[in-house]
Amino acid sequence: MKKPIPEKLRYWDTGSSSPDTWIDKTIKILKEYGAEFHRRAHGEDMTLGQEAFMLEFSIEGDHYRLVWPVLEPKQEKDRGKARRQAATMLHHDVKARIMYATVHGTRNAFLPMLMVPDSSGRHLPMGQVVTPELTDRIPKMLGDRK
């Protein structure tokens, strides 16, 4: 997959609200939906040059981890814009998922972020679990009585 160019995506330089403001708004709408919060974080891996926002929460007994990357701007001076864009995109993504969840259910809306144990006992988002582990875990998650 080709890396997206942040300057060509929505919410680039469109507002002045801080990333924290957008994350706070996201937490508020998730809590209104019924989420219980565990963690929020903003981190950088200086070696890899990667940066992201992360939210961990539970809804209806399921644990979710949402990680949203800060895309690399062309110029370092625009890193603040890239952070604001990432937090804004995260907010709008969650807002749309909650709208979807009210009709189709929480698991359907947040499935890629659902935390499940892998074969070594670590908990990973569903979207990062490899196929053989999924074929073993899904029947158990759905209550298979074999």
Secondary structure, DSSP 4 states (H G I P E B T S, - for coil): -PPP-GGGSTTTT-----HHHHHHHHHHHHHHHT-EEEEEEEEEETTTTEEEEEEEEEETTEEEEEEEEPPPPSSGGGHHHHHHHHHHHHHHHHHHHHHHHHHH-HHHHHGGGBEEE-TTS-EEEGGGS-HHHHHHHHHHHTT---
